[in-house]
Amino acid sequence: MVMNRVQGQILGKTYTLSTSENEAHMQAVFKLANTQLIDLQQQNAQLNQNDALVLIALNALSDQLSMQHKYEEN
């Protein structure tokens, strides 16, 4: 499996990831993360950045489990 090193920013901080996904896919992931973080923080001004990141991670894991259950049912 070929691993790519991809850089992207989340809320202004640069992250470098090693991934099997291509650059375009990972840039879409970074963009989605930023969009969701901004939306979440606009909905709740008291929410700090760490809590917003945890909530987004939990939502992503929940979505992943739901897809896994649907896949296993078929």
C-alpha positions as CSV (number, residue, x, y, z in Angstrom):
1,M,0.0,0.0,0.0
2,V,1.4,3.4,-1.0
3,M,1.3,6.0,1.7
4,N,1.0,9.7,0.9
5,R,2.1,12.5,3.2
6,V,-0.6,15.2,3.0
7,Q,-0.6,18.6,4.8
8,G,-3.7,20.5,5.6
9,Q,-5.0,23.0,8.1
10,I,-7.6,22.8,10.8
11,L,-8.5,26.2,12.3
12,G,-5.2,27.6,11.1
13,K,-2.9,24.8,12.5
14,T,-1.1,22.7,10.0
15,Y,-1.2,18.9,10.3
16,T,0.8,16.4,8.3
17,L,-0.9,13.0,7.8
18,S,0.4,9.8,6.4
19,T,-2.5,8.2,4.5
20,S,-3.4,5.9,1.6
21,E,-5.9,8.5,0.4
22,N,-5.0,11.0,-2.3
23,E,-4.4,14.7,-1.8
24,A,-7.8,15.8,-3.1
25,H,-9.6,13.4,-0.7
26,M,-7.7,14.6,2.3
27,Q,-8.1,18.3,1.4
28,A,-11.9,17.6,1.3
29,V,-11.6,16.0,4.8
30,F,-9.7,19.1,6.1
31,K,-12.3,21.4,4.6
32,L,-15.2,19.4,6.1
33,A,-13.5,19.4,9.5
34,N,-13.1,23.2,9.4
35,T,-16.7,23.7,8.2
36,Q,-18.1,21.5,10.9
37,L,-15.9,23.2,13.6
38,I,-17.0,26.7,12.6
39,D,-20.6,25.7,12.4
40,L,-20.5,24.0,15.8
41,Q,-18.8,27.0,17.5
42,Q,-21.3,29.4,15.9
43,Q,-24.1,27.3,17.3
44,N,-22.6,27.4,20.8
45,A,-20.3,30.3,21.6
46,Q,-19.3,28.8,25.0
47,L,-18.0,25.6,23.4
48,N,-14.2,25.6,23.4
49,Q,-12.1,24.3,20.6
50,N,-11.2,21.0,22.3
51,D,-14.8,20.2,23.1
52,A,-15.8,21.0,19.5
53,L,-13.1,18.7,18.2
54,V,-14.3,15.9,20.6
55,L,-17.9,16.3,19.5
56,I,-16.9,16.2,15.8
57,A,-14.8,13.1,16.4
58,L,-17.7,11.4,18.2
59,N,-20.1,12.2,15.4
60,A,-17.7,10.8,12.9
61,L,-17.3,7.6,14.9
62,S,-21.1,7.3,15.3
63,D,-21.5,7.7,11.5
64,Q,-18.8,5.0,10.9
65,L,-20.5,2.5,13.2
66,S,-23.8,3.2,11.6
67,M,-22.3,2.5,8.1
68,Q,-20.6,-0.6,9.5
69,H,-23.9,-2.0,10.9
70,K,-25.7,-1.3,7.6
71,Y,-22.9,-3.1,5.7
72,E,-23.0,-6.1,8.0
73,E,-26.8,-6.4,7.6
74,N,-26.5,-6.7,3.8
